[in-house]
C-alpha cells in the first residue's frame, strides 16, 4: 500500500510549518504496512518533476495533503498542481480508484475553523480523481505551535495534534466508510489570542499613521447609510 504525503508550502528556503505537520502525521503511519513517499509541490515545479510526481500520485492508495491557508483558501501553487494532476489523470486513463485523501491545513489565526473552506475545496476535488475524501485536520496558530512546541504550555495542544494524526493512521487501516468529521486543533492558550489581536491591532494603527490618519479614523464608517 502506497501512502503519498504532499507538502504544499510555497516557501523555498524558509522552514515550512506545513511540512513539519506532514512529517508528524507520516510518523504515525506503520512503515511495515505502508510505503511512504514525500512530494514537495514547490520543488516539483522548480525541478520540472511534475510527470514523475503525478505518476507517484496515480499509484497511491492514500494521499495526505498539507498546506498553509492563503487568503482563506489553498495556495495558488497547489491549485495549479491539482489541476495539472487532474489533466494527467484524465489522459492516463488507468489510475487506482477509491483512494483515500486527507488534508492538513494550518493558519496563523487562533481559530482552526477558518481553514474549513480550504478543506471543502479538497473535498470537492476528490470525486474528479475517483478518490474518497475522509477528513481534514484544521490547525489554528500553526506557526506558533511549531515555534513553541517544547514549551510546557504546549503539552496539551501537542497531545491533541498527535491524537489527530493518529486518527488519520487508524482510518487508513480501517476499511469502513463511516463519514468522519474534520478535527479542529486550536491555539488553546489565552495569552496567544491576546498577543495575536494586540499585534494585529498595532499593525492597523501603524499603517494608519503612515497614511496620515489617527487611531480614531479606523472606526469611521463613511459609507454607512443614514437611518
C-alpha positions as CSV (number, residue, x, y, z in Angstrom):
1,X,0.0,0.0,0.0
2,X,1.4,3.4,-1.0
3,X,1.0,6.5,1.1
4,X,1.9,9.7,-0.7
5,X,2.5,12.8,1.6
6,X,2.2,16.0,-0.3
7,X,3.7,19.2,1.2
8,X,2.3,22.3,-0.5
9,X,4.0,25.2,1.2
10,X,5.1,28.0,-1.2
11,X,8.2,28.6,0.9
12,X,11.6,27.8,-0.8
13,X,14.3,28.1,1.8
14,X,12.4,29.0,5.0
15,X,11.3,26.3,7.4
16,X,7.9,25.0,6.4
17,X,5.3,24.5,9.2
18,X,3.1,22.5,6.8
19,X,5.9,20.1,6.1
20,X,6.6,19.6,9.9
21,X,2.9,18.8,10.4
22,X,3.1,16.4,7.5
23,X,6.1,14.6,8.9
24,X,4.4,14.3,12.2
25,X,1.4,12.7,10.5
26,X,3.6,10.4,8.5
27,X,5.4,9.3,11.6
28,X,2.2,7.8,12.9
29,X,1.8,5.5,9.9
30,X,3.0,2.0,10.2
31,X,6.1,1.7,8.0
32,X,5.8,-2.1,8.0
33,X,2.4,-2.0,6.3
34,X,2.8,1.1,4.1
35,X,5.4,2.6,1.9
36,X,5.7,6.4,2.3
37,X,6.7,8.9,-0.4
38,X,7.0,12.6,0.1
39,X,6.2,15.1,-2.7
40,X,7.2,18.8,-2.3
41,X,4.9,20.8,-4.7
42,X,7.2,23.8,-4.8
43,X,10.2,21.6,-5.7
44,X,8.1,19.7,-8.2
45,X,7.5,22.9,-10.2
46,X,11.1,24.2,-9.8
47,X,12.7,21.0,-10.9
48,X,10.1,20.3,-13.6
49,X,9.5,16.9,-12.0
50,X,5.7,17.1,-12.4
51,X,5.3,14.0,-14.6
52,X,7.2,11.7,-12.2
53,X,5.3,13.1,-9.2
54,X,1.9,12.7,-11.0
55,X,2.9,9.1,-11.6
56,X,3.5,8.6,-7.9
57,X,0.1,10.1,-7.1
58,X,-1.6,7.9,-9.7
59,X,-0.2,4.8,-7.9
60,X,-1.1,6.0,-4.4
61,X,-3.6,4.2,-2.2
62,X,-3.6,7.1,0.3
63,X,-2.9,10.8,-0.2
64,X,-2.3,13.2,2.6
65,X,-2.0,16.9,1.6
66,X,-0.6,19.5,4.0
67,X,-0.7,23.2,3.2
68,X,-1.0,26.7,4.8
69,X,-4.1,28.8,4.4
70,X,-3.5,31.5,1.8
71,X,-6.3,34.2,1.6
72,X,-8.7,31.8,3.2
73,X,-8.1,29.1,0.7
74,X,-5.4,27.0,-0.9
75,X,-2.1,28.5,-2.1
76,X,-2.4,29.1,-5.9
77,X,0.6,26.8,-6.4
78,X,-1.4,23.9,-5.0
79,X,-4.4,24.7,-7.1
80,X,-2.3,24.7,-10.2
81,X,-0.7,21.4,-9.2
82,X,-4.0,19.7,-8.6
83,X,-5.5,21.0,-11.9
84,X,-2.4,19.7,-13.8
85,X,-2.7,16.4,-12.0
86,X,-6.3,16.1,-13.0
87,X,-5.4,16.7,-16.6
88,X,-2.7,14.0,-16.3
89,X,-5.1,11.7,-14.5
90,X,-7.7,12.1,-17.3
91,X,-5.2,11.5,-20.1
92,X,-3.7,8.5,-18.4
93,X,-7.0,6.6,-18.2
94,X,-5.9,3.8,-15.8
95,X,-5.5,5.0,-12.3
96,X,-6.2,3.5,-8.9
97,X,-9.7,4.1,-7.7
98,X,-11.1,4.5,-4.2
99,X,-8.0,6.4,-3.0
100,X,-8.3,7.8,0.5
101,X,-7.5,11.5,0.8
102,X,-6.8,13.6,3.9
103,X,-6.0,17.3,4.3
104,X,-3.9,19.0,7.0
105,X,-4.4,22.8,6.8
106,X,-2.8,25.3,9.2
107,X,-3.3,29.1,9.5
108,X,-1.9,31.9,11.7
109,X,-5.4,32.7,13.1
110,X,-6.2,31.3,16.5
111,X,-9.4,29.7,15.3
112,X,-9.0,26.5,13.3
113,X,-12.5,26.7,11.8
114,X,-11.2,29.4,9.4
115,X,-9.5,26.6,7.5
116,X,-12.8,24.9,6.7
117,X,-13.4,26.4,3.3
118,X,-10.0,25.2,2.1
119,X,-10.8,21.7,3.2
120,X,-14.0,21.9,1.3
121,X,-12.1,22.6,-1.9
122,X,-10.0,19.5,-1.5
123,X,-13.2,17.5,-0.7
124,X,-14.9,18.8,-3.9
125,X,-11.8,17.9,-6.0
126,X,-11.6,14.3,-4.9
127,X,-14.5,12.9,-6.9
128,X,-12.8,14.2,-10.1
129,X,-10.0,11.7,-9.5
130,X,-12.2,8.9,-8.2
131,X,-10.9,9.5,-4.7
132,X,-12.7,9.5,-1.3
133,X,-12.1,12.4,0.9
134,X,-12.0,11.2,4.5
135,X,-11.5,14.2,6.7
136,X,-9.3,17.1,7.4
137,X,-7.2,18.3,10.4
138,X,-7.7,22.0,10.8
139,X,-5.0,23.8,12.8
140,X,-5.1,27.3,14.2
141,X,-2.0,29.1,15.2
142,X,0.2,26.6,13.3
143,X,3.4,28.6,13.3
144,X,3.1,29.3,17.0
145,X,2.6,25.6,17.7
146,X,5.8,24.7,16.0
147,X,7.9,27.6,17.4
148,X,6.8,26.9,20.9
149,X,6.5,23.1,20.7
150,X,9.0,22.5,23.5
151,X,7.3,24.9,25.9
152,X,5.3,23.3,28.9
153,X,2.1,25.1,28.0
154,X,2.1,23.4,24.6
155,X,1.9,19.9,26.1
156,X,-1.9,19.6,25.8
157,X,-2.1,21.0,22.3
158,X,0.7,18.7,21.0
159,X,-1.2,15.8,22.5
160,X,-4.3,16.8,20.6
161,X,-2.2,17.1,17.4
162,X,-0.8,13.6,18.0
163,X,-4.2,12.2,18.5
164,X,-5.5,13.9,15.3
165,X,-2.6,12.4,13.3
166,X,-3.1,9.0,15.0
167,X,-6.8,9.2,13.8
168,X,-5.5,9.5,10.2
169,X,-3.3,6.5,10.7
170,X,-6.2,4.5,12.2
171,X,-8.6,5.5,9.4
172,X,-6.1,4.5,6.8
173,X,-6.2,0.9,8.1
174,X,-10.0,0.9,8.7
175,X,-12.0,-0.5,5.8
176,X,-15.3,1.0,6.9
177,X,-16.7,4.0,5.0
178,X,-18.1,5.8,8.1
179,X,-18.3,9.5,7.5
180,X,-15.7,11.4,9.6
181,X,-15.9,15.0,10.8
182,X,-12.9,17.3,10.5
183,X,-10.7,17.6,13.6
184,X,-10.1,21.1,14.9
185,X,-6.9,21.9,16.8
186,X,-6.8,25.5,18.1
187,X,-4.2,27.6,19.9
188,X,-5.6,26.6,23.2
189,X,-3.8,29.1,25.4
190,X,-5.4,32.5,26.2
191,X,-2.3,34.7,26.0
192,X,-1.7,33.7,22.4
193,X,-5.1,35.2,21.4
194,X,-4.4,38.4,23.4
195,X,-1.0,38.8,21.8
196,X,-2.3,38.0,18.3
197,X,-5.1,40.5,18.4
198,X,-2.9,43.1,20.1
199,X,-0.3,42.8,17.4
200,X,-2.9,42.8,14.7
201,X,-4.4,46.0,16.1
202,X,-1.0,47.6,16.3
203,X,-0.4,46.8,12.6
204,X,-3.6,48.7,11.6
205,X,-2.6,51.6,13.8
206,X,0.9,51.8,12.3
207,X,-0.4,51.6,8.8
208,X,-3.0,54.3,9.5
209,X,-0.3,56.7,10.8
210,X,1.8,56.1,7.7
211,X,-1.1,57.3,5.7
212,X,-1.7,60.4,7.8
213,X,-4.6,59.0,9.8
214,X,-5.2,58.7,13.6
215,X,-6.4,55.6,15.5
216,X,-10.0,57.1,15.8
217,X,-10.1,57.2,12.0
218,X,-10.1,53.4,11.8
219,X,-13.5,53.3,13.4
220,X,-15.2,55.7,11.0
221,X,-18.0,54.3,8.7
222,X,-18.1,56.8,5.8
223,X,-20.2,54.5,3.6
224,X,-22.8,53.6,6.2
225,X,-26.3,54.6,5.1
226,X,-28.1,57.1,7.2
227,X,-31.0,55.7,9.2
